[in-house]
Amino acid sequence: MNTDGLPSPALPQIEYLVLDAGGVIFPSAMPQVIADVARRSRRSEEQLWQFFNTNLHQAFWSGELNLEEFWTTIATFAEVPGIPPGTPAAVPVPVLTPLPHAAAIRGWASLVPMAILSNQRTEWLVPALERAGIAKLFDPILISSRTGLVKPDPAALAQLTGLGVPPDTVLYVDDRAPARAAARALGIAAIAADPDGTWVTVVDARLGIRD
């Protein structure tokens, strides 16, 4: 029933399920990266975030800035040259360890085509998907550093109108309100990925999965 006491209109059947990566499939990587740098620096996390958002955000997520340049720039600002250890592309494995609902994701893939749309680095995300054994569940995998399109730019969300199904049959899950708003402006159904994972039951319901 809707708020007027009338039957709610039937929702369209979902024909494509699209997930963000950070905060949905994996924990968000950048907060953990910034926190790790802050632990080694006299700069606070707030200062590092301000520097990243002001100077690096667009170039980093779009792929314009390569990872070596990113680490060099952030380490220089943080006054901790030489971090992180290892190769310039390194990010700690625990940062991109799947969240507990990976089993649900596998189940959804048996019911409906799935894709990823994420502000992420290909060098980080693709190996993480492969380690988790779920890379083949998603097609396409739309990563900002590969496409050059960074959410919430409408052009980034417009990629979801090219999946070969009507926009209102696409269900998009993201933890960021601006990205969800941009998706809805295109007629795409978008739901919030809340930290406690209750969004999983919403996806189940939209896919017709019952307990």
TORPA-4810 file (N, C-alpha, C, O; in nm, 3 decimals):
<nodes>
NODE_1_0.084_-0.120_0.000_0.000_0.000_0.000_0.088_0.125_0.000_0.195_0.126_0.061_M
NODE_2_0.042_0.228_-0.068_0.118_0.351_-0.062_0.066_0.439_0.050_-0.023_0.398_0.125_N
NODE_3_0.120_0.560_0.064_0.085_0.644_0.178_-0.058_0.698_0.169_-0.107_0.751_0.268_T
NODE_4_-0.126_0.685_0.055_-0.265_0.728_0.040_-0.362_0.615_0.068_-0.483_0.632_0.054_D
NODE_5_-0.309_0.499_0.107_-0.395_0.385_0.134_-0.435_0.310_0.010_-0.519_0.219_0.017_G
NODE_6_-0.377_0.345_-0.103_-0.408_0.277_-0.230_-0.302_0.174_-0.260_-0.188_0.187_-0.214_L
NODE_7_-0.336_0.070_-0.336_-0.235_-0.030_-0.371_-0.117_0.036_-0.442_-0.137_0.121_-0.529_P
NODE_8_0.004_-0.002_-0.406_0.123_0.051_-0.472_0.136_-0.008_-0.611_0.109_-0.127_-0.630_S
NODE_9_0.175_0.072_-0.708_0.194_0.015_-0.842_0.304_-0.089_-0.842_0.400_-0.080_-0.766_P
NODE_10_0.288_-0.188_-0.927_0.388_-0.295_-0.934_0.521_-0.238_-0.982_0.525_-0.159_-1.076_A
NODE_11_0.627_-0.279_-0.918_0.760_-0.235_-0.960_0.804_-0.317_-1.081_0.773_-0.436_-1.090_L
NODE_12_0.877_-0.255_-1.173_0.926_-0.332_-1.289_1.016_-0.447_-1.246_1.087_-0.437_-1.146_P
NODE_13_1.013_-0.554_-1.320_1.104_-0.665_-1.294_1.247_-0.622_-1.321_1.275_-0.556_-1.421_Q
NODE_14_1.336_-0.659_-1.231_1.476_-0.621_-1.247_1.541_-0.710_-1.353_1.535_-0.833_-1.345_I
NODE_15_1.603_-0.645_-1.452_1.670_-0.717_-1.559_1.821_-0.702_-1.554_1.894_-0.773_-1.624_E
NODE_16_1.869_-0.608_-1.473_2.014_-0.592_-1.456_2.039_-0.538_-1.316_1.973_-0.443_-1.273_Y
NODE_17_2.132_-0.598_-1.246_2.171_-0.552_-1.112_2.312_-0.496_-1.122_2.404_-0.564_-1.167_L
NODE_18_2.330_-0.370_-1.079_2.459_-0.303_-1.088_2.502_-0.262_-0.947_2.426_-0.200_-0.874_V
NODE_19_2.624_-0.299_-0.912_2.677_-0.269_-0.779_2.795_-0.174_-0.788_2.880_-0.187_-0.877_L
NODE_20_2.800_-0.079_-0.695_2.923_-0.007_-0.669_3.020_-0.108_-0.607_2.977_-0.214_-0.562_D
NODE_21_3.148_-0.075_-0.604_3.245_-0.167_-0.542_3.271_-0.128_-0.397_3.239_-0.205_-0.306_A
NODE_22_3.328_-0.010_-0.375_3.360_0.033_-0.240_3.236_0.060_-0.158_3.149_0.137_-0.201_G
NODE_23_3.226_-0.002_-0.041_3.109_0.015_0.044_2.996_-0.079_0.010_2.895_-0.081_0.080_G
NODE_24_3.011_-0.157_-0.098_2.906_-0.250_-0.140_2.962_-0.392_-0.149_2.915_-0.482_-0.078_V
NODE_25_3.061_-0.412_-0.235_3.125_-0.544_-0.246_3.243_-0.553_-0.151_3.263_-0.654_-0.084_I
NODE_26_3.320_-0.446_-0.146_3.438_-0.437_-0.059_3.424_-0.314_0.031_3.345_-0.224_0.002_F
NODE_27_3.501_-0.310_0.140_3.508_-0.184_0.215_3.564_-0.074_0.124_3.641_-0.103_0.032_P
NODE_28_3.527_0.049_0.151_3.583_0.160_0.074_3.733_0.167_0.101_3.777_0.169_0.216_S
NODE_29_3.812_0.171_-0.006_3.957_0.163_0.008_4.020_0.293_0.055_4.108_0.292_0.141_A
NODE_30_3.975_0.406_-0.002_4.047_0.530_0.025_4.046_0.572_0.171_4.150_0.619_0.219_M
NODE_31_3.936_0.558_0.246_3.945_0.592_0.388_4.053_0.514_0.462_4.117_0.566_0.553_P
NODE_32_4.073_0.389_0.422_4.175_0.308_0.487_4.315_0.350_0.444_4.408_0.350_0.524_Q
NODE_33_4.329_0.387_0.318_4.458_0.436_0.269_4.495_0.566_0.340_4.607_0.583_0.387_V
NODE_34_4.399_0.658_0.347_4.425_0.787_0.413_4.459_0.766_0.561_4.550_0.829_0.613_I
NODE_35_4.386_0.678_0.628_4.413_0.651_0.770_4.553_0.593_0.789_4.622_0.627_0.885_A
NODE_36_4.595_0.506_0.697_4.728_0.445_0.707_4.837_0.551_0.688_4.937_0.551_0.760_D
NODE_37_4.817_0.640_0.591_4.914_0.748_0.569_4.919_0.839_0.692_5.027_0.879_0.735_V
NODE_38_4.802_0.870_0.748_4.797_0.959_0.865_4.872_0.902_0.984_4.932_0.976_1.061_A
NODE_39_4.869_0.771_0.998_4.940_0.707_1.111_5.091_0.726_1.099_5.162_0.720_1.200_R
NODE_40_5.140_0.748_0.978_5.283_0.764_0.955_5.325_0.910_0.946_5.443_0.941_0.932_R
NODE_41_5.226_0.999_0.955_5.250_1.140_0.924_5.214_1.230_1.042_5.139_1.191_1.131_S
NODE_42_5.269_1.350_1.040_5.225_1.452_1.135_5.099_1.522_1.085_5.039_1.600_1.159_R
NODE_43_5.059_1.494_0.962_4.934_1.548_0.910_4.816_1.468_0.965_4.827_1.346_0.985_R
NODE_44_4.705_1.535_0.990_4.586_1.466_1.037_4.511_1.404_0.919_4.535_1.439_0.803_S
NODE_45_4.419_1.313_0.949_4.335_1.257_0.843_4.255_1.367_0.775_4.238_1.365_0.653_E
NODE_46_4.207_1.464_0.853_4.130_1.574_0.796_4.214_1.652_0.696_4.166_1.689_0.589_E
NODE_47_4.340_1.678_0.730_4.427_1.751_0.638_4.455_1.670_0.511_4.458_1.724_0.401_Q
NODE_48_4.475_1.540_0.529_4.502_1.454_0.413_4.379_1.445_0.323_4.392_1.448_0.201_L
NODE_49_4.261_1.433_0.383_4.139_1.429_0.302_4.121_1.560_0.226_4.085_1.560_0.108_W
NODE_50_4.145_1.671_0.292_4.130_1.800_0.224_4.226_1.810_0.106_4.189_1.856_-0.001_Q
NODE_51_4.349_1.765_0.127_4.447_1.768_0.018_4.405_1.676_-0.096_4.411_1.714_-0.213_F
NODE_52_4.361_1.555_-0.062_4.319_1.461_-0.165_4.200_1.514_-0.243_4.201_1.514_-0.366_F
NODE_53_4.098_1.559_-0.172_3.976_1.605_-0.240_4.000_1.729_-0.323_3.938_1.746_-0.428_N
NODE_54_4.088_1.817_-0.278_4.114_1.943_-0.349_4.207_1.923_-0.468_4.189_1.986_-0.572_T
NODE_55_4.307_1.837_-0.452_4.414_1.829_-0.552_4.419_1.700_-0.634_4.471_1.700_-0.746_N
NODE_56_4.365_1.591_-0.581_4.388_1.462_-0.645_4.263_1.387_-0.686_4.269_1.300_-0.774_L
NODE_57_4.150_1.418_-0.626_4.030_1.333_-0.640_3.997_1.301_-0.786_3.994_1.184_-0.824_H
NODE_58_3.971_1.403_-0.866_3.929_1.379_-1.004_4.039_1.310_-1.085_4.012_1.213_-1.156_Q
NODE_59_4.161_1.358_-1.074_4.270_1.300_-1.152_4.300_1.157_-1.111_4.332_1.073_-1.194_A
NODE_60_4.288_1.130_-0.980_4.317_0.994_-0.932_4.212_0.896_-0.979_4.245_0.793_-1.038_F
NODE_61_4.084_0.927_-0.954_3.980_0.830_-0.989_3.959_0.818_-1.139_3.915_0.714_-1.187_W
NODE_62_3.989_0.923_-1.215_3.970_0.916_-1.361_4.083_0.843_-1.431_4.072_0.810_-1.549_S
NODE_63_4.193_0.817_-1.359_4.308_0.751_-1.420_4.407_0.846_-1.481_4.511_0.804_-1.531_G
NODE_64_4.376_0.976_-1.478_4.470_1.074_-1.532_4.602_1.071_-1.453_4.709_1.091_-1.510_E
NODE_65_4.593_1.046_-1.324_4.709_1.036_-1.237_4.739_0.889_-1.216_4.651_0.814_-1.172_L
NODE_66_4.862_0.844_-1.247_4.892_0.703_-1.225_4.924_0.679_-1.077_4.941_0.774_-1.000_N
NODE_67_4.931_0.554_-1.039_4.945_0.522_-0.898_5.079_0.567_-0.842_5.087_0.611_-0.727_L
NODE_68_5.183_0.557_-0.922_5.313_0.602_-0.873_5.310_0.752_-0.843_5.363_0.797_-0.742_E
NODE_69_5.247_0.828_-0.933_5.234_0.972_-0.911_5.149_1.001_-0.788_5.179_1.093_-0.712_E
NODE_70_5.043_0.922_-0.770_4.959_0.941_-0.651_5.037_0.921_-0.523_5.035_1.006_-0.434_F
NODE_71_5.108_0.806_-0.513_5.181_0.777_-0.389_5.290_0.881_-0.364_5.312_0.923_-0.251_W
NODE_72_5.357_0.923_-0.471_5.463_1.023_-0.455_5.405_1.156_-0.405_5.462_1.220_-0.317_T
NODE_73_5.291_1.195_-0.463_5.230_1.323_-0.427_5.177_1.321_-0.284_5.201_1.414_-0.207_T
NODE_74_5.104_1.215_-0.248_5.044_1.210_-0.115_5.152_1.192_-0.008_5.142_1.249_0.101_I
NODE_75_5.255_1.114_-0.040_5.363_1.094_0.057_5.443_1.221_0.078_5.485_1.250_0.190_A
NODE_76_5.464_1.297_-0.029_5.537_1.424_-0.015_5.458_1.522_0.071_5.515_1.587_0.158_T
NODE_77_5.328_1.533_0.046_5.245_1.621_0.127_5.243_1.576_0.273_5.248_1.658_0.365_F
NODE_78_5.237_1.444_0.294_5.232_1.391_0.430_5.368_1.393_0.498_5.380_1.366_0.618_A
NODE_79_5.472_1.426_0.420_5.609_1.429_0.471_5.653_1.293_0.524_5.720_1.281_0.626_E
NODE_80_5.613_1.190_0.450_5.657_1.054_0.481_5.700_0.986_0.351_5.639_0.887_0.312_V
NODE_81_5.803_1.037_0.283_5.848_0.978_0.157_5.877_0.830_0.172_5.923_0.783_0.276_P
NODE_82_5.849_0.758_0.066_5.880_0.615_0.065_5.765_0.525_0.101_5.782_0.403_0.099_G
NODE_83_5.648_0.580_0.133_5.534_0.493_0.162_5.449_0.482_0.037_5.455_0.569_-0.049_I
NODE_84_5.369_0.375_0.023_5.370_0.257_0.108_5.484_0.165_0.067_5.541_0.184_-0.040_P
NODE_85_5.518_0.068_0.148_5.624_-0.025_0.108_5.581_-0.106_-0.013_5.462_-0.123_-0.039_P
NODE_86_5.679_-0.155_-0.085_5.646_-0.239_-0.201_5.630_-0.156_-0.327_5.683_-0.045_-0.337_G
NODE_87_5.557_-0.211_-0.421_5.541_-0.147_-0.551_5.447_-0.028_-0.541_5.367_-0.020_-0.447_T
NODE_88_5.456_0.067_-0.636_5.367_0.183_-0.632_5.220_0.146_-0.638_5.135_0.222_-0.590_P
NODE_89_5.188_0.031_-0.695_5.047_-0.008_-0.707_4.996_-0.077_-0.582_4.878_-0.112_-0.575_A
NODE_90_5.081_-0.097_-0.483_5.043_-0.178_-0.368_4.935_-0.112_-0.285_4.936_0.009_-0.262_A
NODE_91_4.841_-0.193_-0.240_4.744_-0.153_-0.139_4.721_-0.277_-0.055_4.709_-0.386_-0.111_V
NODE_92_4.715_-0.266_0.077_4.704_-0.385_0.161_4.584_-0.471_0.123_4.474_-0.420_0.101_P
NODE_93_4.606_-0.602_0.114_4.501_-0.694_0.076_4.376_-0.680_0.163_4.265_-0.684_0.110_V
NODE_94_4.389_-0.664_0.297_4.268_-0.652_0.378_4.178_-0.536_0.340_4.058_-0.539_0.368_P
NODE_95_4.234_-0.433_0.277_4.154_-0.318_0.236_4.046_-0.361_0.137_3.936_-0.307_0.140_V
NODE_96_4.077_-0.456_0.051_3.982_-0.502_-0.050_3.948_-0.649_-0.030_3.952_-0.728_-0.124_L
NODE_97_3.914_-0.683_0.091_3.861_-0.814_0.123_3.709_-0.806_0.118_3.652_-0.712_0.174_T
NODE_98_3.641_-0.900_0.053_3.495_-0.887_0.036_3.421_-0.873_0.168_3.459_-0.932_0.269_P
NODE_99_3.315_-0.794_0.164_3.225_-0.783_0.278_3.146_-0.914_0.294_3.147_-0.997_0.203_L
NODE_100_3.079_-0.934_0.406_3.021_-1.066_0.437_2.913_-1.116_0.341_2.882_-1.235_0.341_P
NODE_101_2.856_-1.028_0.258_2.745_-1.072_0.173_2.790_-1.122_0.036_2.710_-1.123_-0.058_H
NODE_102_2.914_-1.164_0.023_2.961_-1.216_-0.106_2.877_-1.336_-0.152_2.855_-1.354_-0.271_A
NODE_103_2.831_-1.416_-0.057_2.749_-1.532_-0.093_2.618_-1.488_-0.158_2.571_-1.551_-0.253_A
NODE_104_2.560_-1.380_-0.108_2.437_-1.328_-0.169_2.463_-1.282_-0.311_2.380_-1.303_-0.400_A
NODE_105_2.578_-1.220_-0.334_2.613_-1.174_-0.468_2.619_-1.291_-0.565_2.571_-1.282_-0.679_I
NODE_106_2.676_-1.401_-0.521_2.682_-1.520_-0.608_2.541_-1.569_-0.641_2.514_-1.611_-0.753_R
NODE_107_2.453_-1.565_-0.543_2.316_-1.608_-0.567_2.244_-1.518_-0.666_2.171_-1.566_-0.753_G
NODE_108_2.264_-1.387_-0.653_2.199_-1.295_-0.747_2.246_-1.319_-0.889_2.168_-1.308_-0.984_W
NODE_109_2.373_-1.351_-0.905_2.429_-1.370_-1.039_2.365_-1.488_-1.111_2.370_-1.496_-1.234_A
NODE_110_2.304_-1.579_-1.036_2.235_-1.692_-1.098_2.096_-1.654_-1.147_2.030_-1.731_-1.217_S
NODE_111_2.050_-1.534_-1.108_1.914_-1.492_-1.140_1.908_-1.380_-1.242_1.811_-1.371_-1.318_L
NODE_112_2.011_-1.294_-1.246_2.004_-1.173_-1.326_2.145_-1.132_-1.366_2.239_-1.154_-1.290_V
NODE_113_2.163_-1.073_-1.484_2.296_-1.022_-1.520_2.340_-0.915_-1.422_2.258_-0.839_-1.370_P
NODE_114_2.470_-0.909_-1.396_2.524_-0.815_-1.300_2.639_-0.736_-1.360_2.712_-0.785_-1.446_M
NODE_115_2.654_-0.613_-1.313_2.763_-0.525_-1.357_2.816_-0.451_-1.236_2.755_-0.451_-1.130_A
NODE_116_2.931_-0.388_-1.254_2.990_-0.300_-1.154_3.007_-0.162_-1.215_3.050_-0.149_-1.329_I
NODE_117_2.973_-0.059_-1.138_3.002_0.079_-1.174_3.066_0.142_-1.052_3.000_0.160_-0.950_L
NODE_118_3.195_0.177_-1.062_3.267_0.217_-0.941_3.372_0.323_-0.970_3.441_0.319_-1.072_S
NODE_119_3.383_0.418_-0.876_3.501_0.504_-0.872_3.612_0.423_-0.806_3.617_0.413_-0.683_N
NODE_120_3.699_0.367_-0.887_3.803_0.279_-0.834_3.921_0.280_-0.930_3.916_0.339_-1.038_Q
NODE_121_4.026_0.212_-0.887_4.144_0.193_-0.971_4.141_0.051_-1.025_4.125_-0.045_-0.950_R
NODE_122_4.157_0.039_-1.156_4.162_-0.094_-1.217_4.269_-0.180_-1.152_4.250_-0.299_-1.131_T
NODE_123_4.383_-0.117_-1.119_4.496_-0.192_-1.062_4.462_-0.249_-0.925_4.523_-0.347_-0.883_E
NODE_124_4.365_-0.190_-0.856_4.324_-0.240_-0.725_4.204_-0.334_-0.736_4.203_-0.442_-0.678_W
NODE_125_4.103_-0.291_-0.813_3.975_-0.361_-0.811_3.978_-0.495_-0.883_3.928_-0.594_-0.830_L
NODE_126_4.035_-0.499_-1.003_4.032_-0.624_-1.079_4.102_-0.738_-1.004_4.046_-0.847_-0.995_V
NODE_127_4.224_-0.717_-0.950_4.285_-0.825_-0.872_4.202_-0.865_-0.750_4.197_-0.983_-0.714_P
NODE_128_4.136_-0.768_-0.686_4.053_-0.799_-0.570_3.935_-0.887_-0.609_3.901_-0.981_-0.538_A
NODE_129_3.871_-0.856_-0.722_3.761_-0.939_-0.771_3.808_-1.079_-0.805_3.739_-1.178_-0.778_L
NODE_130_3.927_-1.087_-0.865_3.980_-1.219_-0.902_4.017_-1.300_-0.778_3.992_-1.420_-0.772_E
NODE_131_4.078_-1.233_-0.677_4.110_-1.304_-0.553_3.985_-1.360_-0.487_3.986_-1.468_-0.429_R
NODE_132_3.877_-1.283_-0.496_3.752_-1.326_-0.433_3.677_-1.428_-0.516_3.577_-1.485_-0.470_A
NODE_133_3.723_-1.453_-0.638_3.659_-1.551_-0.725_3.526_-1.505_-0.781_3.442_-1.588_-0.815_G
NODE_134_3.505_-1.374_-0.791_3.375_-1.323_-0.838_3.387_-1.234_-0.961_3.287_-1.177_-1.005_I
NODE_135_3.505_-1.222_-1.017_3.523_-1.132_-1.132_3.432_-1.170_-1.248_3.379_-1.083_-1.316_A
NODE_136_3.414_-1.300_-1.271_3.336_-1.345_-1.387_3.187_-1.328_-1.368_3.110_-1.353_-1.461_K
NODE_137_3.144_-1.286_-1.248_3.001_-1.266_-1.224_2.952_-1.134_-1.284_2.831_-1.114_-1.298_L
NODE_138_3.044_-1.046_-1.320_3.007_-0.910_-1.361_3.047_-0.881_-1.505_3.160_-0.908_-1.547_F
NODE_139_2.953_-0.826_-1.580_2.980_-0.783_-1.717_2.875_-0.679_-1.756_2.757_-0.711_-1.767_D
NODE_140_2.919_-0.556_-1.776_3.056_-0.505_-1.776_3.103_-0.466_-1.637_3.025_-0.458_-1.542_P
NODE_141_3.234_-0.443_-1.627_3.295_-0.386_-1.507_3.342_-0.247_-1.546_3.444_-0.231_-1.612_I
NODE_142_3.267_-0.147_-1.502_3.291_-0.008_-1.542_3.366_0.062_-1.429_3.306_0.101_-1.328_L
NODE_143_3.497_0.078_-1.446_3.584_0.134_-1.344_3.627_0.273_-1.390_3.669_0.290_-1.504_I
NODE_144_3.617_0.371_-1.301_3.641_0.509_-1.340_3.780_0.532_-1.397_3.797_0.610_-1.490_S
NODE_145_3.882_0.463_-1.342_4.018_0.486_-1.392_4.036_0.430_-1.532_4.132_0.465_-1.601_S
NODE_146_3.944_0.344_-1.574_3.948_0.288_-1.710_3.861_0.370_-1.805_3.901_0.395_-1.919_R
NODE_147_3.743_0.412_-1.759_3.651_0.485_-1.846_3.679_0.635_-1.848_3.642_0.704_-1.943_T
NODE_148_3.745_0.686_-1.741_3.767_0.829_-1.728_3.646_0.905_-1.677_3.649_1.028_-1.668_G
NODE_149_3.539_0.833_-1.642_3.415_0.896_-1.596_3.399_0.872_-1.446_3.396_0.758_-1.400_L
NODE_150_3.389_0.981_-1.370_3.388_0.973_-1.225_3.249_1.012_-1.172_3.201_1.121_-1.201_V
NODE_151_3.187_0.924_-1.096_3.059_0.957_-1.032_3.080_1.071_-0.933_3.186_1.080_-0.871_K
NODE_152_2.981_1.158_-0.916_2.844_1.151_-0.969_2.822_1.223_-1.102_2.709_1.264_-1.131_P
NODE_153_2.924_1.241_-1.182_2.905_1.298_-1.315_2.794_1.220_-1.386_2.802_1.098_-1.397_D
NODE_154_2.690_1.289_-1.435_2.582_1.218_-1.505_2.631_1.127_-1.616_2.570_1.023_-1.643_P
NODE_155_2.742_1.164_-1.681_2.795_1.080_-1.789_2.839_0.944_-1.737_2.831_0.844_-1.808_A
NODE_156_2.887_0.940_-1.613_2.927_0.812_-1.554_2.806_0.723_-1.533_2.810_0.603_-1.564_A
NODE_157_2.698_0.780_-1.480_2.577_0.702_-1.457_2.507_0.667_-1.588_2.438_0.565_-1.596_L
NODE_158_2.523_0.751_-1.689_2.458_0.725_-1.818_2.508_0.596_-1.882_2.443_0.542_-1.971_A
NODE_159_2.622_0.548_-1.838_2.671_0.419_-1.890_2.571_0.307_-1.861_2.568_0.207_-1.933_Q
NODE_160_2.490_0.325_-1.757_2.394_0.221_-1.720_2.272_0.220_-1.810_2.190_0.129_-1.802_L
NODE_161_2.258_0.320_-1.897_2.149_0.319_-1.993_2.188_0.242_-2.118_2.107_0.226_-2.210_T
NODE_162_2.311_0.193_-2.124_2.358_0.120_-2.241_2.370_-0.030_-2.217_2.446_-0.098_-2.287_G
NODE_163_2.297_-0.082_-2.119_2.306_-0.224_-2.085_2.211_-0.310_-2.167_2.209_-0.433_-2.152_L
NODE_164_2.131_-0.246_-2.254_2.041_-0.323_-2.340_1.907_-0.354_-2.277_1.831_-0.435_-2.331_G
NODE_165_1.877_-0.291_-2.163_1.746_-0.309_-2.098_1.692_-0.171_-2.063_1.769_-0.076_-2.053_V
NODE_166_1.560_-0.159_-2.042_1.505_-0.028_-2.005_1.565_0.021_-1.873_1.587_-0.059_-1.782_P
NODE_167_1.592_0.151_-1.861_1.654_0.202_-1.739_1.580_0.166_-1.611_1.643_0.140_-1.509_P
NODE_168_1.446_0.162_-1.616_1.372_0.135_-1.493_1.377_-0.011_-1.452_1.322_-0.049_-1.348_D
NODE_169_1.441_-0.095_-1.535_1.461_-0.235_-1.496_1.604_-0.260_-1.446_1.642_-0.374_-1.418_T
NODE_170_1.681_-0.152_-1.435_1.816_-0.160_-1.378_1.807_-0.121_-1.231_1.752_-0.017_-1.197_V
NODE_171_1.861_-0.205_-1.144_1.869_-0.174_-1.002_2.015_-0.146_-0.969_2.102_-0.230_-0.990_L
NODE_172_2.040_-0.026_-0.916_2.175_0.019_-0.888_2.192_0.038_-0.737_2.108_0.101_-0.673_Y
NODE_173_2.301_-0.015_-0.682_2.328_-0.006_-0.538_2.456_0.074_-0.518_2.561_0.042_-0.573_V
NODE_174_2.446_0.181_-0.438_2.562_0.267_-0.412_2.549_0.323_-0.271_2.439_0.345_-0.222_D
NODE_175_2.664_0.345_-0.206_2.661_0.401_-0.071_2.666_0.553_-0.072_2.664_0.615_0.035_D
NODE_176_2.673_0.615_-0.189_2.685_0.760_-0.200_2.558_0.821_-0.258_2.516_0.786_-0.368_R
NODE_177_2.497_0.913_-0.181_2.370_0.972_-0.223_2.379_1.047_-0.356_2.287_1.034_-0.437_A
NODE_178_2.486_1.125_-0.384_2.490_1.196_-0.513_2.488_1.101_-0.633_2.427_1.132_-0.736_P
NODE_179_2.554_0.987_-0.622_2.553_0.891_-0.732_2.414_0.831_-0.750_2.368_0.813_-0.863_A
NODE_180_2.347_0.801_-0.639_2.211_0.747_-0.649_2.117_0.850_-0.713_2.033_0.815_-0.796_R
NODE_181_2.132_0.977_-0.674_2.047_1.082_-0.731_2.070_1.094_-0.881_1.975_1.112_-0.957_A
NODE_182_2.196_1.086_-0.924_2.227_1.096_-1.067_2.168_0.978_-1.143_2.123_0.994_-1.257_A
NODE_183_2.167_0.860_-1.082_2.107_0.743_-1.146_1.956_0.759_-1.158_1.898_0.732_-1.263_A
NODE_184_1.894_0.805_-1.050_1.748_0.822_-1.052_1.704_0.926_-1.155_1.597_0.915_-1.214_R
NODE_185_1.788_1.027_-1.176_1.756_1.129_-1.276_1.747_1.071_-1.416_1.686_1.129_-1.506_A
NODE_186_1.809_0.954_-1.435_1.806_0.885_-1.564_1.699_0.777_-1.568_1.690_0.701_-1.665_L
NODE_187_1.617_0.769_-1.462_1.511_0.669_-1.458_1.554_0.534_-1.406_1.480_0.436_-1.418_G
NODE_188_1.673_0.528_-1.347_1.727_0.403_-1.294_1.689_0.390_-1.147_1.699_0.487_-1.072_I
NODE_189_1.645_0.272_-1.107_1.615_0.248_-0.966_1.747_0.239_-0.889_1.836_0.164_-0.927_A
NODE_190_1.758_0.315_-0.782_1.882_0.317_-0.705_1.850_0.306_-0.557_1.761_0.374_-0.506_A
NODE_191_1.924_0.221_-0.487_1.904_0.204_-0.344_2.036_0.225_-0.272_2.144_0.209_-0.329_I
NODE_192_2.025_0.263_-0.144_2.143_0.292_-0.063_2.202_0.165_-0.005_2.130_0.078_0.045_A
NODE_193_2.334_0.154_-0.012_2.405_0.046_0.056_2.439_0.095_0.197_2.536_0.168_0.216_A
NODE_194_2.358_0.056_0.294_2.380_0.098_0.431_2.489_0.014_0.495_2.509_-0.101_0.456_D
NODE_195_2.561_0.070_0.593_2.676_-0.001_0.651_2.642_-0.135_0.716_2.726_-0.224_0.720_P
NODE_196_2.519_-0.150_0.767_2.486_-0.276_0.833_2.439_-0.384_0.737_2.411_-0.497_0.779_D
NODE_197_2.431_-0.351_0.608_2.403_-0.454_0.507_2.257_-0.490_0.489_2.227_-0.590_0.424_G
NODE_198_2.165_-0.412_0.546_2.024_-0.446_0.527_1.978_-0.426_0.383_1.872_-0.475_0.343_T
NODE_199_2.059_-0.354_0.304_2.025_-0.337_0.162_2.018_-0.470_0.089_1.950_-0.482_-0.013_W
NODE_200_2.087_-0.570_0.141_2.087_-0.702_0.077_1.945_-0.759_0.073_1.906_-0.819_-0.027_V
NODE_201_1.869_-0.739_0.179_1.732_-0.790_0.181_1.644_-0.713_0.082_1.548_-0.769_0.029_T
NODE_202_1.676_-0.586_0.058_1.601_-0.508_-0.041_1.625_-0.564_-0.181_1.532_-0.578_-0.260_V
NODE_203_1.751_-0.595_-0.210_1.782_-0.655_-0.340_1.713_-0.790_-0.353_1.655_-0.820_-0.458_V
NODE_204_1.718_-0.871_-0.248_1.649_-1.001_-0.252_1.501_-0.983_-0.288_1.448_-1.054_-0.373_D
NODE_205_1.437_-0.886_-0.223_1.294_-0.865_-0.248_1.270_-0.822_-0.392_1.175_-0.868_-0.456_A
NODE_206_1.355_-0.732_-0.445_1.336_-0.687_-0.583_1.360_-0.798_-0.683_1.308_-0.795_-0.794_R
NODE_207_1.440_-0.898_-0.644_1.468_-1.011_-0.734_1.372_-1.127_-0.710_1.383_-1.231_-0.774_L
NODE_208_1.279_-1.108_-0.617_1.179_-1.211_-0.592_1.227_-1.324_-0.503_1.167_-1.431_-0.502_G
NODE_209_1.335_-1.301_-0.429_1.388_-1.404_-0.339_1.313_-1.395_-0.207_1.303_-1.287_-0.148_I
NODE_210_1.262_-1.505_-0.161_1.190_-1.510_-0.035_1.263_-1.601_0.062_1.326_-1.698_0.021_R
NODE_211_1.256_-1.568_0.194_1.318_-1.653_0.296_1.253_-1.790_0.299_1.292_-1.876_0.379_D
</nodes>
